[in-house]
Amino acid sequence: MAPFAVFSAAMFIWGLWTYQPYHIVVGRADKQPDQTVQDYRIAVSNKLYRPAELHVRVQGLPEGSYHLSAGDIKLLPAGRESLTLSITQNLPRGLYSFVVEVSAVDGWTGHFNIQHFSEKG
C-alpha cells in the first residue's frame, strides 16, 4: 500500500508541475485526395475557467508566403477556437520547418513545430 501512495503523490506533484493552461495543436486541414497540402488548422484550447486573449505568430516561413485567418483570438472560459494557416503555392520547392507560437497576455507562451513540403518551384 505504501508504494502505491508514494507513486500517487509523485504523479499528483508531477501533474501540478507540468500543468499548461492552454493547449495548441497544428495539423493539416481537410483536402481532396489529389491536392497538395497548403492549409493547416491551428486549434487552441483554454483550460482555465476565465476568458483568455491569445496572439498567434508564425516563425520560420518567408514573409508574405503565408496567411493567418486571425492573429489574435479571444477564448471563452474552458473554450476552444480554430484558425487557418494558408501557405502560398508559389513557395520555392523544398522542405520548410516552421513554428507556430501562441502567447497569452498572462505571460504563457507555447510552440508547435511543423514541417511543410512545397512541391512547386
C-alpha positions in Angstrom: 0.0 0.0 0.0 2.8 2.4 0.8 4.4 2.2 -2.7 1.1 3.0 -4.3 0.6 6.1 -2.0 4.1 7.3 -2.9 3.5 6.8 -6.6 0.1 8.5 -6.5 1.6 11.5 -4.6 4.5 11.7 -7.1 2.1 11.7 -10.1 0.0 14.4 -8.5 3.0 16.6 -7.9 4.2 15.9 -11.5 0.8 16.9 -12.8 0.9 20.2 -10.9 4.4 20.9 -12.0 3.8 20.3 -15.7 0.3 21.8 -16.0 -0.3 24.0 -19.0 -3.3 26.5 -19.0 -3.6 26.3 -22.8 -3.2 23.7 -25.5 -2.2 24.1 -29.1 -2.3 21.6 -32.0 -1.4 22.2 -35.6 -2.5 19.8 -38.3 -3.3 19.6 -42.0 -6.7 20.9 -43.0 -9.1 18.7 -44.9 -8.2 18.4 -48.5 -9.0 16.4 -51.7 -7.0 13.2 -52.3 -5.0 14.5 -55.3 -4.3 18.0 -53.9 -1.1 19.1 -52.1 -1.4 20.4 -48.5 -1.4 24.2 -48.4 -3.7 24.8 -45.4 -3.2 23.9 -41.8 -5.6 24.1 -38.9 -4.4 25.6 -35.7 -6.6 24.5 -32.7 -6.2 26.4 -29.4 -7.9 25.3 -26.2 -8.3 27.3 -23.0 -8.3 25.0 -19.9 -8.9 27.9 -17.5 -12.3 29.0 -16.1 -11.8 32.6 -17.2 -11.6 34.2 -20.7 -8.2 34.5 -22.4 -6.7 36.6 -25.1 -4.0 34.9 -27.3 -1.7 36.1 -30.0 -0.7 33.7 -32.8 2.6 34.1 -34.9 4.4 32.0 -37.4 8.2 31.8 -37.4 10.5 30.3 -40.0 8.5 30.9 -43.2 9.4 33.8 -45.6 7.3 36.9 -45.0 4.4 37.0 -47.4 4.4 33.3 -48.0 1.6 32.5 -45.6 -1.7 34.0 -44.3 -3.3 33.5 -40.9 -7.0 33.8 -40.7 -6.6 35.7 -37.4 -3.6 36.9 -35.4 -5.5 37.4 -32.1 -8.1 35.2 -30.6 -10.3 35.6 -27.6 -11.3 32.4 -25.9 -14.2 31.9 -23.6 -13.7 30.1 -20.3 -12.8 26.5 -21.0 -13.3 27.3 -24.7 -11.7 26.3 -28.0 -11.1 28.1 -31.2 -9.6 27.2 -34.6 -7.8 29.3 -37.2 -6.4 28.5 -40.6 -2.8 29.0 -41.7 -2.7 29.1 -45.5 0.7 28.7 -47.3 1.0 30.2 -50.8 1.6 27.9 -53.7 4.5 29.9 -55.1 6.8 29.0 -52.3 10.0 27.5 -53.8 10.3 23.7 -53.8 11.7 22.3 -50.6 11.0 21.3 -47.0 10.3 24.1 -44.7 10.4 23.8 -40.9 8.4 26.4 -39.1 7.0 27.1 -35.6 3.5 28.3 -34.6 3.9 30.4 -31.5 0.9 31.2 -29.3 1.3 33.7 -26.5 -1.2 34.8 -23.9 -1.5 38.2 -22.2 -0.8 36.4 -18.8 2.8 35.6 -20.0 2.3 32.0 -21.1 3.9 31.0 -24.5 3.5 27.8 -26.4 5.2 26.5 -29.5 4.2 23.9 -32.1 6.9 22.7 -34.6 5.8 21.5 -38.0 7.3 20.9 -41.5 5.8 21.8 -44.8 6.9 20.3 -48.2 6.4 22.6 -51.2 6.3 20.8 -54.5 6.2 23.9 -56.6 9.2 25.9 -57.8 
